[in-house]
């Protein structure tokens, strides 16, 4: 994960920020060759705020406490309890610390996160 330089502007365009993408850890990949990238924007109290992106494929993850807003893309979020949720621009979600998830990204997904 990268962070913004200290002299970064206070207003950024989250949809067009350049993110460095790298391959997802092979142990997490279920299908495809997805790439992931993120950029930490700031911290507020104990919360990190940033932009995260994942390209098409299916990956698993163990989550941290997080609230997110989808900016673009389309995905199916599967939770360990079997619940499936379609994520589209404007979707707002919450992930629990330690929760096991599967992300099936159909169109490159970009979100703002508060973790």
C-alpha positions in Angstrom: 0.0 0.0 0.0 1.3 3.5 -0.8 0.5 6.7 0.9 0.1 10.3 -0.3 3.0 12.7 0.1 2.7 15.2 2.9 2.2 18.1 0.4 -0.8 16.4 -1.3 -3.8 18.6 -2.0 -6.7 18.3 0.4 -9.2 17.5 -2.4 -8.5 14.6 -4.7 -10.4 12.9 -7.5 -10.7 9.4 -6.2 -12.0 8.1 -9.6 -8.9 9.1 -11.5 -6.1 8.7 -8.9 -3.3 6.5 -10.3 -2.8 3.4 -8.2 0.1 1.0 -8.5 -1.4 -2.4 -9.2 0.3 -5.7 -8.4 -0.7 -9.3 -8.6 -2.9 -10.6 -5.8 -1.2 -13.1 -3.5 -1.6 -16.5 -5.3 -2.9 -18.1 -2.0 -5.9 -15.8 -2.3 -6.7 -16.2 -6.0 -9.6 -18.6 -6.8 -9.9 -17.6 -10.5 -8.1 -15.4 -13.0 -5.1 -13.2 -12.6 -6.4 -10.2 -10.6 -4.4 -7.2 -9.8 -4.9 -5.1 -6.6 -3.8 -1.6 -5.6 -4.5 0.9 -2.9 -3.6 4.4 -1.7 -3.9 5.6 1.8 -5.2 9.1 1.8 -5.3 10.1 5.5 -6.0 9.0 9.0 -8.9 10.2 11.1 -8.6 9.1 14.8 -7.9 5.3 14.5 -9.4 5.0 10.9 -7.4 4.9 7.7 -9.1 6.4 4.7 -8.0 5.4 1.2 -8.8 4.2 -2.3 -8.6 0.5 -3.2 -9.0 -1.2 -6.6 -9.2 -4.9 -7.8 -9.3 -6.0 -11.4 -11.6 -8.9 -12.6 -11.1 -12.3 -11.0 -12.1 -14.1 -7.9 -10.1 -13.7 -4.6 -10.6 -14.6 -1.0 -9.7 -12.3 1.9 -9.8 -12.1 5.7 -11.1 -8.6 6.4 -10.3 -5.9 8.9 -13.1 -3.6 10.3 -14.1 -1.5 7.4 -16.7 0.7 5.9 -16.6 1.2 2.1 -18.3 3.0 -0.7 -18.0 1.6 -4.3 -17.1 4.3 -6.8 -17.1 2.2 -10.0 -17.2 -1.4 -11.2 -19.2 -4.4 -10.4 -18.6 -7.4 -8.1 -20.3 -10.1 -6.0 -19.2 -10.1 -2.4 -19.7 -13.5 -0.7 -19.5 -13.8 3.0 -18.7 -16.9 5.1 -22.4 -17.1 6.2 -23.4 -17.6 2.6 -24.8 -14.1 2.0 -24.1 -12.8 -1.5 -24.3 -9.1 -2.3 -24.0 -7.4 -5.7 -21.7 -4.3 -5.5 -22.3 -1.4 -7.9 -21.3 2.2 -7.9 -22.9 3.8 -4.8 -23.0 0.6 -2.8 -22.1 1.2 0.9 -20.9 -1.8 2.9 -19.4 -2.9 6.2 -16.9 -5.7 6.8 -16.1 -7.1 10.2 -12.7 -7.8 11.6 -11.7 -11.4 10.9 -14.6 -12.0 8.5 -13.7 -14.4 5.6 -14.9 -13.1 2.2 -14.8 -13.9 -1.5 -14.8 -11.2 -4.1 -15.9 -12.0 -7.6 -15.0 -8.9 -9.6 -16.8 -8.7 -12.9 -15.7 -5.2 -13.8 -12.7 -3.5 -12.2 -13.9 -2.4 -8.7 -12.8 0.8 -7.1 -13.9 1.8 -3.6 -13.2 4.3 -0.9 -12.5 2.6 2.4 -12.5 3.6 6.1 -10.6 0.9 8.0 
